[in-house]
Each structure stands twice: as structure tokens, then as C-alpha cells.
Amino acid sequence: MKNNVRVIREYKKISQTKLAELAGISRPGLSTIENNHKQASLETAGKIADALNMSVDDVFFNKNVRLVIQGTEHSAKITASS
């Protein structure tokens, strides 16, 4: 399953080394997850999402994450619920 870790990390201008440090995991471990060579455990997914200040759902499952990280989806939700 493809994840959005790299897209979000690059958008936020965070290096792999820094994200791994923030998440408390190894950089090689993060790399294998980013490159879809290994799926993150639920615990690790939570750590990565927390380090990116995003939900696990957006980091690992949302196909429209570019809208989320650019604020488009958030703005649309506010407008729709107003």
C-alpha cells in the first residue's frame, strides 16, 4: 500500500534524518516505509504522523493528501459546514 510520508515530509521541508529523529525511529527504517518496502506498524505509523503533526489516516491512506497539506480540504470543510 502506497503511503504519503515522502510527499508530506518534502512539502514540510523536513529531511529523512530529522523526521526519523522526531519520530524516534531509525532513518533506514523510515526509508523502507517511505519507499513502500515495508509497512509501518500501527505504533510506528502513529509516531510518524505525530512527528508530521498530521493524522495517521492522512499520512498513510488519504489519496488526496496534497489538498490536505495545502489547506484546500480544510477550507472546503469549513465552508461546507458554515
N, C-alpha and C positions, 0 to 999 in steps of 0.2 A: 504494500500500500504506500503510495506516494505521500510525503508529508511536506509541510511548508516551512520547516525550520530554516533552511538556507535563504529562502525568499525574505522572510521576516528579519533574519539576522543581518542580511545585506542591506535591507531597507533601513534598518535602525543603525547601520554602520558600526556593527559590533564584530570583532574578529572571532574566529572559532575558538581561539585560546581564551579570550575574555569571557565568551558565553559559557564555555566549559567550566571556567573558574567560578562564575556566578552561579551556575547550576550545581556545582560540586561534583562534577563528573570529569573523566579524562577527555582530553582533546581527541585522541584517536577514537574513543567511544562515541563522542559527538559526531565525528566524521562518518563513522559507519552508519549512524542513524540518519544524518543529513543525506547521505548518498543512497539511502534505502537498501543497504546491505544487511541491515539488522533492524528489527522493530524495537522501539523503546518499551521498556516495562512501564506499567502504569505509574510507578513511583518516579522513574526517570522522566517520563513524559510530563509529570507534574512539576518536577524540578526545572525542566527546560522552559515550560510555559510560564512558571513563576519568574524565572530569570528574564524572560522577554516581556513580562508584565502583560500577558495575554492568557486567554483560556486554552485549556488542552484541546478543546474542540476546534478552535481557530487554528492552532498550531499544527494539529495532526489530521484534521478531517475536512475543514472548510475549503471547498473548491474556489470560492470567491474571496480568498484572503486578501488579495490586492485591494479590494473595495474596503475591507475592514481596516487595514493598516493605513489607508489613505483617508479614512474617516467618512467615506461615502455612505457605507452601510449604516453607521451610527447616525449620521444626519438624516438619512431616509427614515429610520425608525422613529426619531424624534418628531419629524414632520407627520408621519403616519399616525402617531399616537396623540398628536395635539388636537 
